[in-house]
Amino acid sequence: MVRAAVSLRRMLRRVSGPLIAGAFAAALIVLEGRRLASGARGLLFAGASLAFIAQLGTKIVAARRARATDDPTAPAIDLELAVLSMVGASGLAMVLPGGIDGHAFAAVLVTAAIIATFAARTVAVTAALVALAIDGGARGSLLDGNVLRALSEHALLLFAFVALNGFVLRGRIETIGTRARRRWEREVERMREQARSYRLHDAPASTLEAPRSLAIDPERATRSGVEEIQIAVRFALDMLKRSLGAHTAILLFQNGPVDRKSKAMLKLAEVVTDATAIAEGPFGTGDGVLGAVTRRRAAVNLHGLRAGYRVPYYPQPLGDDSVTSIVAAPILEDNAVRGVLCVDRTGDRPFSAHEEELVVSAARFVLRAIENERVFGRLERSKAEQDQLYAAAQRLSGALTETEVLEAGVESARAIASFDLAAITMVHDAPGATDARIERVHEVRAVAGAADFESLVGLRFGDNGGLVAQAVKSRCSLPHRGDHDPSTQVVFTRRHPLRVELPDADDTDALALLDEAPRIADVRSILVVPLTLHDRALGTLVLGARRRGAFRDFSAGDGQGSARRTLEVLASHIATSLANARMLAKLEELATTDGMTGLLNKRVLLELGAQKVRAAARYGKPLSVIQTDIDLFKRINDTHGHDVGDQVIKGLAGILRRLKRSTDYVARFGGEEFVIICEETDAQGAMNLAERVREELLRTTFHAPSGAFQVTCSLGVATQPHDGTTWDELYKATDDALYVSKRSGRNQTTLAPGSTAARAKRA
């Protein structure tokens, strides 16, 4: 029934937009025909208009939300919004003076032009067809003889507007947008290249695809680091140019990581110059001044250069003001040339040794600025990681139960990595497993994210070849790159592939409105982190996303490798908290239950009895207490041994557990004595329960080495308020009644003397 209700709700929400648009269009056609009374026409128009405006507003909000979240179902919402807009424009044209054949038809043309400019071409054509359908329906209701001619004229105008705006204006807007995006991408790529050259934040290959984790925006952090270095380098170059009277001061930096096997290439990083043109590179380091600096790993001071000397960073010789002197200082890192700082002058002015030392000092300053920014970036990441882990530790430390730990663990993982679904699995030994062959069972204990993922809670599976089982065995995060291929990889079991249900509120496919099946997408990114404690895996933390490459930058060798390490530290915190929660639950069980029978113990019964007696008195409800113990129990121990006596105690405890109601409380009071608290039960009801216990025990056969035997029990019953108004009074009454049963021959149930049933029995 729940599934049917959900399916019906989903279908109604999917077809609500087209139904309301169609109803409003039909109302317009009926109104145009003028076959209803004026009052009925007014009511029909008012009701249809209100429903239409409400639906149009809902679709506008849904469209903005879909665009903001890059939802894949945004085109379907655009189609519904375009149809609704065209229906509204047609209605406006009909109610304005002149009707649809007058100047008001411009509203339809303007709406079609706007839709053709900003929506897909198929959406614009569909909206135009809707407008023509409403036009034709309205003319048919008026029995207009020139329907075809008028429709042809309107169709020509509509499709002319759609074509002109869809191909000309839209094309121009797309061209401008493409150019702007390319300029932005070039700037971003240039910033990334510089960040990779400076090795800032380990600069991921695609900052746009990097997850916004650890409270750090990777693109923003990288841009900030590059800008700080640019400011420092430009300051150093400007000071060199001014103090040395140089023509150009330029920093060339290696493009890409240091690799002795590959050929090093230098590119323009920063420049301060009087030249009209500077080449950006890349420049080889084999010949000329750059080659000399690279080979010597020391500064090179050249002067008296001939006219036309080829300086790499100038696209052509400078002519009459050719460079005559140049100083190039290497930027050394790990004994490798990472960059070259060059300063040149025109005219017959060689650089002195003191000026050469200034250039070398400036090169050291540049390297120090880069290293400082790297350290600052590492400190920022480390601080963000510590903040997230501290917050996670706080959440986990406040979780006292296993359920609370699982919820806090999923919430903490959400702060570190973005995901569409998450799960925590637990592993334990299968019942009856032996040391020779231990078979473990995995179970999904908690999920978060996609709605349809909730069905996996409680899923149990063995040690198969899935990623979860492998992560538990290897105690390593899997897979290495975070990519998931559903056709070849198994996360839990093959019968339970991971799929995410797409939002179904208003983000539906307009081309499949009557399809009740939920839209689903395969999980393309998976990260399985084991929950380890003392080299033992307690389970796994599973993160999944439908976007491919969502966890690719989480691998240890990539830019966001620290995020994976942070998740692994979080997993260890979750494992520790789980172990503590289990230990706390065990301690609570030991403190509240009897170790032999698993029933409540005496301490809990005394607290619970006083509480229940006060509650019964407050609400005027009856409450009964039953006390029982095994007859001649000492003789059983003396005859058959204490082991058999323990079996008898467990047997009576099992009978009490089976026969009690859900509102009854059973406790082992000590030795072979048991007490039952029965809420909202009068004396007769408690008497019936006591008799069933006595008869069930009498029918039970126990076995000992000397042979089979049977036992009996005696019981006493007391009821509030007839036998007492406090717990002590009730317990004393049941104890007295039990003593009467023992003294009267055992194997019987006795009501306390003050109970109504006892008085009636005596009468």
N, C-alpha and C positions, 0 to 999 in steps of 0.2 A: 504494500500500500504506500509506503514511504517513497519507494522508487517511482511508482506511478504518479504520485503527487509532484515529485521533483521533475519528472519528464514533462508533465502537463504544464508546470510553471515555466520550464525552459522553453517549451513550444510557444506558449502564449507570449512570452517576452520577445521571442524571435519574430513572431508574426504581428506584433502590436503595431509597429511602424507602418508596414504596408497596409494593414487593415484600416488604420485610422486615415491614412492618405486616400485609400480607395473610398472609404465612407464619406470623407469630405468632398472628394471629386463627385461622387454620386449625388450628394446634397446640392452641390453647385448646379449640376445638370437639372435636377428636379426644380430648383429655384428658378433657373433660367426658363423653364417651360411654363412657369406662371399658372400651374394647374391646381395650386393649393390656395386656401384662403390666406389673407394677409397675416392674421395672427399665427396660423400654423407655419407660414413661411418664416416669420420672425423667430419663433421658437426653434425651428429646425436650423436656421442659420446660426443662431446664438449657441446652441448646443454643439453643433459641428465645429464652429470656430473655436470655442473653448478647448475642446478635445484636441483640435489641430494645433493650437498654439502651445498647449502643454507638451505634446509629443515633439513639436519642433524644438522647443527649448531643451527637452531631454536629449535629443540627438545632437544639438550644438554642444552641450556639456560633454557628452560621450565622445564626440569627435575631438574636442580639445584635449580630453584626457588620453585618448588613444594616440594623438600626435605627440603629446608630452612624454609618453612612456614607450614610444616606438612599437606599439602593439601591431602584430602582423595582420590583425583583422581590421585595421583602420580603413582600407579601401571599401570594405563592405559598409561601414558606417557612412563613408562619403557618398556612396550610392543612395542609401536611404535618405540622407540629408538633402541631396540634390533633387530627388523625387519630391520630397516634402516641400522644398523651396519652389519648385516649378508648379506644384499644385496650388500653393499659396499665391504665387504670382498670377496664375490663371483666375483664381477667385477674386483677386484684387481688380483685375482687368474687367471682370464681369460686373462688379458692383459699382465701378466708377462711371461717371457720365459718358455716354457714347458706347459703352459696352465693349465687347471683344473686337468689334469691327472698327472702333474709333481709335483715338490717340492712346487710350489706356492699354492697347496691345503692346505699347513700348515697354511696359513693366515685364511682360513675358520675354521680350527680346533682350532686355538688359539682364534679366536673370539668366537666360541661356548664355549670354556672352560671359558673364562672371563665372558660371559653371565651366564653360569651355576653356576659360583662361587658367583656372586654378585646379580643376579636377581632371581625372583621366578622360581620354577621348571617348571611351565606351560609356562612361558615366554621363558625359555631355549628350551623346546621341540618345541614350535611354531617356534622359530628362526631356529632350525635344520631342520624342515620340509620345511621352506622357502628356505633354502640353497639347499635341495634335489630337490625341485621343479625347481629352476633355473638350477641346474645341469642336470636334466632330459630334460628340455626344450632346453638347449644348445645342448645336444647330439642328440635330435630329429631333430634339425635344420641341424645337420651335417649328418643325415641319418646313424648314427653309429649303426652297427649290434650288438654290445656288450653292449647295453644300460642297460639291466637288470643286467648283471654281474657287470659292473662298478658302477651302482647305489647301488647295494647291498654292494659292498666293501666300498663305501663312507658312506653309511648309517650305516654300522657296526662301522666304525671309528668315525663318528660323535656322535652316541649315546653312544659309549664307552667313549669318552671324556666328553660328557654331564653327564653320570652317575658317572664317577670317580670324576669329579670336583664338581658335584652337591651334591653328598652324602658324599664324603670323605673330600675334601678340604673345601667345604662350611660348612660341619658339624663341622670341626675343628675350622674354623673361628667363627662360631656361638657359640661354646663352650667357646672360649677365650673371645668373647664379652660378653657372659652371665656372666662369672666369674667376669670380670671387672665391669660390671654393678651391680652385686650383692655386690661387695666390695664397690662401690660408694654408693649404696642404704643403705648399713649398716652404712657407715660413716654419710650419711645424716640423717638417722633415729636416730643415736646416738646423733647427733647434735640437732635434734628436741627434743629428750627426755630431753636432758640437758636444752634446752631453755624452755621447758614446766616446768621442775623442778624449774628453776630459775624464771619462769613466765616473760620471756622477750618478748616484743612486743605481748603479749598474744599468741604467737606461734601457728598459725593455724595448724590444724591437718594434712593438706597436703599442704606444702609450694609450691609444684610443681603446684598445682591446684589454688593457690591463685592468684588473678588478680594483675598484676603489676600496681597498682594504686598509686595516690598521689605522683608520681615521686620517689617512694621507691620500691626497689626490696625486697620483704619480705624475701626471702632466704638469700640474701646478708646481709640484716640488722640483721637477726637472727644469721647468722654465725659470723658476726663481734662482736655482743654482747657476744656470747659464748666464742669467742677467747679472748676478753678483760678480761672476768671473769677468764678464765683458766690461763692467764698470772698472774693476781693478786693472785689467789689461789696458783699457783705453787711457786710464789715468797714467799708467807707466809709459805708454807710447807717446802720449802728448807731452809729458815732462821731458822725455828723451829728445823729441823733436825740437821743443823750445830751447832747452839748455844747450844742445849740440848744434843748433842751427841746421838741422837735417832737412833733406828734401822729402824723405819718406821714412817712417818707422812702422814696421809691419811684423805681425806674428803669424808664422806658418806652423800649423799643427798637424800631426799625423792623423790621417783619416782611417779610423778603425783600430782594433787592438794590436798590441805588440806581438809580432810573429816573426821570428828570425828567418823562417823559411820563405815567407812571402816578401815581395818587393815593397819597401816602404814608400808611401806617397804622402806628400804634404799638401794641405789646402789652406786657403786664406781663413784666418780666424778673426783678426782685428787689424785695422790699418788706420794710420793718420798720415796724410800725404798732401802734397801740393800738385801731384800729377793729375792729369785729366782722366786717366784710365788706369785701372789695376786689374790684372787677371786673377781669377779666383782659384785656378788650378783644376785638377791636382798637378803637382810638380814632382818629377822624379828626383831621387837623391843620389844619382850616379855621377853627374858631371857638374862642373861649375862650382860656384861658391857653396851651394848646398851639399854637393858631393864632398867637398873638402871638409866642411864642418862635420858631416856624418862620419867620415873616415877617421878624423883626428879626435872626435868627441871633445873638442876644445874650440875656443873662439878663433876666428879667422879675420884678419885685418888686411884689406887690399886697398891700394891707392895707386894713382897714376894709371888708371884704366884707360885704354884706348877708346877713341870715339866709336860708337856702334857696339860696345861690349854688351853682350846679351845678358841682361838681368832677368831671372825667371819670372818674377811677378809683374814685369811690364809687358804689355802685349806687343810692343814694338820699341825700337831704340828711341831715345828722347830727342835726338837731333842735336842742335847746337848746345843745349843744356844737358848733355849726356852725363850720367853718373860717373864720377872720377874716383870716388872713395866709398868703400862699403865695409861695415863691420857686421859679422854674423856670429851670434853666440848660441850654442846649443842649449836646449832644455832637456836635461838628463834625468831619467827616472829608471831605477834598477839597472844602471849602467847602459841604458839604451837611449838613443836620441828620439824623444817624443815630439819635439818641435824645434824650430829655429827662429830666433829673434834677429831681424835684420834692420840696420839703420844705414842709410846712404846719404851722400852729399854731392852736390854739383860744384863745379869750379875747382880750382887747384888748392883744395884744403884737406889734406890727409887727417885721419883720426889719430890723436896721440894715444900713448899708453894709458893715460889717466881716463880719457874718453872711452877707450876700449873696456876698461874696468867698470865704468858706469853701465855700459851695455850688458856686461856679464852680470852685474848686480841686479839690473832690471830683469834679466832672464831668471835669476834666482827668485826675485819677487813674484814673477808670474807663476813659477812652479809652486811657490809657497801659497799663493792665492788659490790655486787649483786644489792643492792638498788640504787646505783649510776648509774649502767648500765640501770636499769629500767627507772630511771628518764631521763637519756640521750635518751633512746629510745622514751619515750613519747614526749620529746622536739623535737626530729627529726620528729616524725609524726605530731606533732602540727605545726612545721615550714613548713613542706611540705603541710599540709592542708591550712595553711594561704597563702602560695605562690600560690597555685592553686586557692583559693578563690579570692585572690587579682587580679590574672590574669583574672579570670572570671568577677570580678567586673569591671575591666578596659574595657574588651570587651563589657560588657552589658551597661556600662555608655556611650560608644561611639555609641551605637545603638539608633537611633532616631525614627525609624519606627517599626511597629510590625513585619514586615518581618525580619528586621535586628536583632531584639531581639531574634526571634526564631532561626535564624542561629547561633547567638553568643551563645545561650543556648545549642544547640546541640554540638557545637565545645567545649564548656567548659566541658560538660559531657564526651566527648571523652577523655579529659585529666585526668579524675578521674577514669573512668571505661572503660574497653574494651568491645565492643559490635559489633554485626553484623548488627544491625539496631536500629534506634532510632526514636521516634516520639514525637511531642508535640501536645496535644489536647487542645481545648478551650471549655468552657461550657458557655451557655447563656440561658436566658429564651426564651421559644418558643413564637413566635408572637401571640398576642391575649390572653396570659395567664392571669388569674385572681389571686388575692391574695389568694382566697380560695383554689385554686389548681394550683400551679405553676409547669408546666412541662418544664424541662430543655432539651436542645439539645446539644449533644456533637459533635464536629467536629475536624477531623484531619487536622491540619494546616501546619505542616512541618514534613518532614521525612529526614533521612540520613541513609546511609549504603547500604543495598541490592538494586539492581536496580529495581526488580519487586515490591518493597515496595512503589515505587513512585505512583502506582495506587491507593493507599489509601488516597492520598491528596484530601481533599474535602469530604471524607466520613462523613456522618452525621448519628447519631443514638441517640435514646432516653435513658432515665434512665432505662437501663436493668440490668440484674444481672452480667454484665461483670466486670472485674477487674478495668477498668477505671471508670465506674460509681460508683462502691463500694469505690474506693479510694477518689473520690470527695465527696461522702456522709460522709465517716468516717474521712476524712482528715488525713489518715494514709497510709504509704507505704505498698504495697501489691505485691506479697504474702510474708509471713514472711520469708521463707527460700529461696525465689527467684527461686524455681523450678516451671516448667510449664508443665502441662499435657494437650496437645491439645484436647484429647478426652473428658475431663471433665471440663476444665476451658475455659472461654471465655474472651478474652481481649477487643475486640471492639464488634463484633457481630459474631454469629455462621456462617453467610454466608461469613465472611471474616477472615478465619484462617490465622495466621501468618506463612509464609513460606519464606525461604531465597533461592534465586537462586544461585547455586554454580557457580563459575567462568567458563566461557565457551570459553575463548580464545584458549588455547592449552590444558587445563586440561579437557579432555573429556574421556568418557569411550570408549575404543577401541573395545569393544564387542558390542557396540550399535551406530556405527558411522552414520548410516542412520536415527537415531531417531532424529527428529527435535524438540521434546518437550524439554524444558529446564530442567536441573537437579535441583531439589528442595529438601530442607531439612526442617523439622519442627523446629520451635523455641522451644527449651527445657528449656530455662532459661528466666525469665521475672522479671523485677522490675518496678513497677508503683509508681512514687513519685508524690504526689499532689502538685500543685502550689498554695500555700495558701498566702493570704494577709489579715491581720486583721480577722483571723478566718473564712475567706471565700475562697473557692477553686475556682480559675479562670480556672483551667484545670489540666493536668497531664503531666509529663515527663515519657515516656515509653522507657525502654531499653530492648533489646532482644538479645539473642545469641543462636546459634544452639547447642553449647556445653552444656551438662547437668552439673549443678553445677557451672556455671560461676559466679553467684551472691550469691552462698550459704554462702560464707565467708563475705558477706555484711550485714548479719543479725545482729541485735544489740547485740546478746549474743555471737558472734563469734569473731575471732581474728581481722577481718577487719571491726568490727562494726562502727569504726570511718569513714570509707569510706561511709557507708550509711548516717551517720549524715552529712558528707560533702555534699553529694548529696542533702540532704534535705535542707541544708543551701543554696546551689546553686539554688534549686527550689524556695526558698523564694526570692532570688535575681532576678530570672527570672520573678516571679510574680510581684515584685515591678517595674521592668523595663517595663513589659507589661502594667501595670497600667499607668506608666509615658508616654509611647508611645501613649496610647489611649488618655490621657489627652492632650498631645502635638498635636495630630491629631485633637482633638476637638477644641483646641484653634486656630489652624491654620484654621479650617473650619469656626469658628466664625469670624476670622479676614479677611477672604477672601470671604465669602458668605453672602448673605442677609438672615436674620433669617426667614422672612415670606415666601419667594418664593424659597429659596435654590439656586438662581442664584448668579452670581458674584456681588459684591457690587461696589460702586462708586470708592473707592480708588484703587481697583485692576484694574477696567476698565481703569482709567486714566493712570496707569503704563503700562498696556497691550496695550492700544491704541497707546501711543507714541512709544513703541517698534515695533509694527506691521507696523506703518507708516514708520519708518526708514528702516525696512527690505524690505518693498515693493519698496521704492525708490532705495535701493541698488541693487536689482535684477531686477528692471524694471517691476514689476508685478502690475496689478491693485488692488485696495483695495477700498471697499465701506463701508459706515456707514449708518445705518438706525436708525432713532429716532422716537419713537411713544409714544403717551399717550392717555388715555381714554377720550372721549368727554364728557363734562358736568359731570365730576366726582363729583364735589361738590354737584350738584343736587341729585346724587345717594345717597351720604352720608346723605344729609338733608332729603330725602324722605324715604329711607329704613333703615338708620342707618349705623354706622361705621362697624358693624360686616358684613353686606351684602357687604359694600364697600371693605372690605378685601377679601371677597370671589371673587369679580370681579377682583381684582388685581391678586389673585392666579390663576383665570381662564385664564387671558391673559398670565401670566407667563407659565402656562402649555402649551398653544398653541405655544408660542415661543420656548419652549423646544422641542416640538414634531416636529415642522417644520424646525428647524435649521439643517444645515449640520454638519458633524463631525468637519469641519474646521472653523465653525463659533463660535463666543463668544457672549453670551447674558448676560446682566447685568441690574439690577434694579438701575436706576440712582437717583431715589428719588421720593417719593410719587407714582403717577401712571405713571411715565415716565420710559421708557425702551430704551436701546441702543443695537444694534446688529453690531458687526464688522465682515465683510465678506471678507476673504482673497481670492485673485486671482479671484475677482468678479467685472465685469464692471457694469456700471449704469443700463443696461437693466436687467442683472441677479439680481441685488439688487431690482430693481423695481418689478420683477416677485415675489420674495420672500415677499416683502412688501404687494403686492396685495393678496397673499395667506393668510397672517396673517390677513389682514383686512376682507377678505371674511369669514375666519373661525370664527373670533370673531362675525361677524354679524349673523352667523348661530347658535351661542351658546345661549342657553336660561338659564337665572339665575332665582333663586326662592327666594322670600321674603315673609314674613307673609302677606303682602298686595297683593301678586300675582306674577305671572311670568313676566319677563321683559327682554329686550335685550339692548345691549349697542353697541356703535361703537367706532372706534378709528381713529385718524389722524396720518399720517406718513410723514416723510421727508427723502430724500435720497441724499447723496453726494458721489462723487467718486474722488479718488486721481489719477492723479495730476490735473484734470480739475478744481476741486472746492477747491483745497488747497494742499499744500505740507507738512504741519505740522498737528499735531493732533488738535491743537486749531483752525486752519483754517477749517479743515474738520468738526469739531463739530459745529462751528459757521455756516457753510453752511447748515448742516442738521437742525439746530435749525431754521434758516431762512426759509428753505423749509417747516418745520412743521408749522411755523407761517402762511405761505401762505395757507396751507391746512385748518387750523383753520378758517382763514379769508374768505376763499372761500366757506364755508358751511360745513366743517367737513366731516368725513367719506370718506376720499380720500387720495391718495398718491401724493406727489409733488416732482419732481426732482429739485435739486439745479440749479439755472440759469446757472452756468458755465459748467454743464455737457454736453457732446456731444449729449446725447439723448435729453436733454432739448432744445439744439440749433436746433437739427433736427426737434423736435416737433414744435417749433416756426416757423421754415422755412416752 
